[in-house]
Amino acid sequence: MFKTITILLFALISVNVAAQKKPTLTDADTIVMTAKQQIELDLKEGSAFFEFVEKQKLVGSFDVDLTINEKGEVVSVFFQKKPDIEIKKLTYFREFLNEYKFNFKTPKGRKYKFNYQFNF
């Protein structure tokens, strides 16, 4: 009985872990397009991104270069153009973007840089 329960437990854990794997994208254009689509979806009302923007009262247009790594994590944020806002709010926005994660992976050892224009 104990062996059966143990085997079932491991089977459930392995199925759960396999279901949570992120897809791996290989084409640069697809990666950039998918990343931009995810940002647009996350900016909709009710999301954590939307709540952050509302809480910080960000207003204006931010032209941002984002670099993502193989795990879909943002590794660098560079503001090409930003509105005249408090440095504190800009720093919070940069930190928020640095903690942002995409729902896909890229080929190992590769980083992808793209530009996104945030309009609040």
ZAKENU-383910 format. One line per 3 residues: number of its first residue (from 0); their letters; for each residue x, y, z of C-alpha. Coordinates in pm, whole numbers, plus 50000, padded with zeros to 5 digits. Layout:
<sites>
NUM	A	X/Y/Z ~ ...
</sites>
This chain:
<sites>
0	MFK	50000/50000/50000 ~ 50281/50242/50090 ~ 50462/50168/49762
3	TIT	50146/50234/49563 ~ 50086/50569/49732 ~ 50452/50667/49684
6	ILL	50443/50578/49314 ~ 50119/50771/49263 ~ 50263/51073/49444
9	FAL	50575/51077/49224 ~ 50361/51034/48913 ~ 50144/51332/49008
12	ISV	50447/51547/49084 ~ 50616/51463/48754 ~ 50299/51540/48554
15	NVA	50259/51872/48736 ~ 50622/51971/48671 ~ 50600/51876/48305
18	AQK	50285/52083/48261 ~ 50455/52397/48391 ~ 50742/52405/48141
21	KPT	50770/52720/47935 ~ 50782/52681/47556 ~ 51117/52751/47391
24	LTD	51108/53000/47102 ~ 51398/53007/46856 ~ 51317/53268/46590
27	ADT	51421/53623/46687 ~ 51118/53785/46521 ~ 50882/53544/46696
30	IVM	51050/53611/47031 ~ 51014/53988/46997 ~ 50654/53963/46870
33	TAK	50555/53725/47153 ~ 50724/53944/47415 ~ 50540/54255/47293
36	QQI	50208/54069/47288 ~ 50261/53950/47645 ~ 50336/54304/47764
39	ELD	50021/54432/47592 ~ 49813/54161/47758 ~ 49967/54233/48097
42	LKE	49887/54603/48067 ~ 49514/54532/48066 ~ 49301/54627/48364
45	GSA	49318/54389/48659 ~ 49674/54268/48607 ~ 49971/54326/48839
48	FFE	50132/54545/48572 ~ 49820/54761/48546 ~ 49793/54786/48925
51	FVE	50158/54897/48947 ~ 50106/55171/48688 ~ 49793/55292/48867
54	KQK	49961/55288/49209 ~ 50268/55479/49089 ~ 50049/55715/48882
57	LVG	50277/55683/48581 ~ 50179/55917/48300 ~ 50344/55974/47966
60	SFD	50534/55786/47702 ~ 50833/55567/47788 ~ 51051/55441/47502
63	VDL	51232/55144/47659 ~ 51492/54895/47537 ~ 51447/54559/47710
66	TIN	51690/54268/47696 ~ 51571/53918/47786 ~ 51777/53609/47858
69	EKG	51726/53238/47790 ~ 51484/53196/48081 ~ 51254/53477/47968
72	EVV	51379/53715/48238 ~ 51449/54082/48177 ~ 51822/54140/48229
75	SVF	51851/54504/48127 ~ 51628/54809/48097 ~ 51736/55124/47915
78	FQK	51511/55428/47875 ~ 51559/55580/47529 ~ 51295/55844/47601
81	KPD	51104/55919/47918 ~ 50867/56188/48036 ~ 50972/56440/48296
84	IEI	50869/56252/48613 ~ 51015/56201/48957 ~ 51333/55994/48966
87	KKL	51178/55782/49242 ~ 50888/55676/49017 ~ 51124/55609/48728
90	TYF	51342/55392/48952 ~ 51038/55195/49072 ~ 50934/55141/48711
93	REF	51284/55023/48616 ~ 51289/54781/48912 ~ 50945/54651/48818
96	LNE	51060/54588/48461 ~ 51379/54417/48584 ~ 51166/54169/48782
99	YKF	50930/54102/48489 ~ 50933/53750/48342 ~ 50804/53628/48010
102	NFK	50613/53302/47962 ~ 50867/53151/47723 ~ 51232/53053/47702
105	TPK	51490/53125/47431 ~ 51789/52922/47312 ~ 52056/52873/47575
108	GRK	52322/53141/47596 ~ 52128/53390/47384 ~ 51991/53732/47476
111	YKF	51739/53929/47276 ~ 51702/54305/47281 ~ 51393/54487/47162
114	NYQ	51227/54825/47199 ~ 50884/54881/47346 ~ 50693/55205/47383
117	FNF	50484/55223/47700 ~ 50206/55484/47682 ~ 50030/55557/48007
</sites>
